[in-house]
Amino acid sequence: MSGAAMGPDDVQALAGLDEALDVVGDSAFIRLGPGDLGDGTAYRLVGAVALPRRTRLRGAGLLVMGVPVDAGALVAWIVAGGLLPAPPVNVTVARSAAPAVDAALADAVGWRVGRATEWDWMAATTEPPVVAGESRLVALDESHEPEIRALLDEVNPHTDARPFEHPGQVWVGVRDDAGQLVACGVMQPDIAGHPLLEGISVHPTHRGTGLGLAVTAYLTRLGVREDGVCTLGMYADNDVARRVYLGLGYCDVHEWSSRRLERTSGSGAAH
């Protein structure tokens, strides 16, 4: 806002996602989203937008991207106007705008801001070639759920993957010579119906042997073949996974930073 005082006339409500794309440019993350705003409202302030965002695991939230100074001012306006979804709220911000948004949230009365998690989103639109190790893949079904959960709990406890809690999941894995599950991953429809990979996990004793690559390549090929695109999210500090994904053709990387907002005690809001 270039230091000018901001009034309600500076913020515009957007009629749809196409108007958001007009502000921030083409974004596959938005294009491949639910396709509408649902029950929420999107807002624009000069070069920034704030969109309602819903995920299966975290519920209603807010997605913010655009020019950092405008993004911070827009979030401050939304918070001051009581326009956030019911708490707790997951606020996801383009990392370039995160410092400005966090500064705005630091001044928000009645809200507690959780620690930020930095992650990247990317998409593949071409089928990767078959890689070594895919011949070892086995299909996993609900009878294997205890094994899958045990492996995830041990080596990937923060994954968003929830075995067989949602329809349309395709799980594959790899077993060692003793029959123990040592690698797994899932392709499932995201909330908009597009293929999403989650839970790509390899036991430490088998890392560096190409099993994660094999699981990812197979599921990516399946997703692209079915829908023309396959997406995934990864923690930003996982350089090994990044090399694997980029090597398989994932691109259009979006860098995000997410934090959780909760009402502080005595703020007068229901929890």
N, C-alpha and C positions, 0 to 999 in steps of 0.2 A: 504493500500500500504506500510505499515511498514516504512513510512518516505521516501521512494525512490521517485525520480522524476518520474512523469507519462508521458509517451509519447503515441502517437496514437496507437502504436503497442500493448499496454497493454489492450486496449479495443477491444472486439470482437463483431461483429454483429452476431446475432443468426438467424438461418434459420427458427426456429419455436418455438412454446411453449414447445415442448418436451425438447428442449435444455435448456430452462429456468427451467423446473422442475428438470433437472439433476443438476442444480446449487443449488436450494433452497430446494430440496426435494419435496415430494408429497404435493400439495396444492390444495384443492378442489376449492378454489377461482379462481385459474388459470384454473384448469381442467374444471370447469363449465362456464368459460368465453366464448367469441365468438368462440373460436376454431382455430382462425388464427390471424395473425397480421394486417389484413386489409391492408391499404396503409402505415402503419407505419413500423418502424424498432425497434427491440429489441436489447439491448446491454448488454454485460456482462463485469464486471471487477472483476476478481478473484472470490470472494464469494458473489457478488451482481449482481442483474439484474435490468434493467429498461425496462418496457414494455409499448407500447401505450395502453391507456385505454379510451374507449368512453362510455359515459352514455347518456341517452335521455335528461336529464335535464341540464347537464353541458358540453356536447359536448366532444371535444378531450381533453385528458389529459395524465398524465404519472403515472405509477404505479412502485414503487421502493421497493424492499425487498432484504434481505440478510445481510451479515456481515456489521455492521454499518460503520466502517472506509472505507470499499470499496464502500458502498452505497453513502456516502458523496462525495468521490472522483469521482465516476461515474457521479453523478448529476452535479458536477462542470465542468466536461469534456463536458457533453451534453450542458449545458448552454453556456460555452465558445465557443463551436462549432456552436452555432446557430441552434441546432437540436430540440429545443422545438417546439410543435405545435404553430399555430398562437395564440396570446394572445386574451382574458385571458385564462390561463392554470390552470387546477386543478391538483395539484400534490398530489398523495396519497402515503403515506409511511408507511411501517410497523413501529409501534410505537417504537420498540426497536432501530430502525435506525433513528428516527426523529431528535434527537439532532444533529447528524452528518450531516444530509441533510440540516437542517435549518442553520447550521453554514456555509455550502457551499453556500446556497442561500443568506445569509447575505452579502457575498462578491461579489455577482453577480451584475455587473454594468448594469444599465438601467432597473432593475426590482424592483418592489415593491411587497413585500410578505405580504399577508393578514393573519389574525388571524387563527390559526389552530383549526380544529374541530376534536375531538377524537371520534371515533365510532368503533363498533365491528360488524363483519359479522359472521353469523353462519348458519349451514344447518341441516336439519332433513331428515333422510332417512327411518324412520319407522312411521307408522300411530299412532298418540296418541289416547288413549281411549276417549270415549265420556265423557264429563264433565258436571256438573250441569250448567244450564243456556243455553245450546245449544238449548233447546226447545223454547227459546224466540227469537231466531234469525229469522230475516225476510230478504228476498232477496230485494235488492235495485237496481233500474234501472235508466235510464237517467231522468225519471220524478222526481226522488228524488235528483237530483244533487244540487239544491239550499240548501236543508237541509244538505246534506253531507258537502258542502263547508262551510256552516255556523258553523257546529260543528267543522270542522278542523280549521277554522279561530279562533275559540274561545279557543280551548283546545290543539291544536297541529299545531300551525302556521308554524313551520319550517319543517313539513313533506315534503317528496318528492312526496307524492301521488298527482296525478292530475286527479280528477274524470272524467272518460270517454273521456280523451284526447288520449288514446291509445286503440287499439283493444284488445279483450281478457280479459278485466277486469271483475272480479266477486266480487261485493260489497255485504256485508251483514251488518246488523245492529240490534240494539235493541231499542224498544220504551218503554217509561214509560206508566203508566196507562192513562195519558192524551194524548198519541199519539205522544209525542215529541221524536225525535231521540236523544238518549243519549249515544249510542256507535256505532262504525262502524269500518270497516277495508276492505281491498281489497287484493285479490290475482290476480296478473297479470304476463304475461310473461316478464322476464327481456330481455335485449338486445340480449341475446343468446337464448332466448326462454324457459328458465326454470322458474318454478313458484317462484315468489317473493312476500312476504307480505310487505305491506306498509300501512301507515295511520291508524294503530291500535290506536283508540282513545276512551276515556271514559270521559263523563262529570264529573267534580269534585264531584257533588252531588251523583254520583253513583259509585265512585271508592271504591275498597275494597269489592265489591259485586260479583266478579267473572265474570263480563261481558267481560273484556279484555281477560281473560282466555278462555271464551267460543268462542269469535270471533277468537282468534288465533288457538285454537284447531281445530275448524271446518275447517278453511281455510288451515291449515297445512295438515290435513288429506286429503282434496281434492287435494292439490298439490302433495303430496306423492303418492296418488292413481293414479293420472294422469301421473306423470313423474318419479316417484321413488325418488324424492328429492324436498324439498321446502327450500327456503333460506329467510333470512331477514337481515336487518341492524338496529342497535340501537345505540343511543348515549351512550357513555361509562359510563356516570355517572348515568344512569337510572337503579339503582339496583333492583327496583321492577320489571321492565320488564325483567331484566336478570333472576331473579328467576322463573318467569313464563315460559320463553322460555327454560331454562335448564330443568325445570320440565316436559316439554312436549317432551323432547328428542332431542332438538337442541344441537349440539356439533360442533367439528372442528372449534373452535372459532379463528378468525383472528382479531388481534387488529391493527387498522389503525389510521392514523392521516392525515387529508387532509388540504391543504391550497391553496389559489388562488394566482396566479402570474399575475401581470399586468405590462405593460410597463410604465415606468415613463415618464412624459412629457419631450419632447426634446430629447428622446432617438433615434429618427430617425426611429422608427417602426410605421407602421400603426396600428390603434386601430380597 
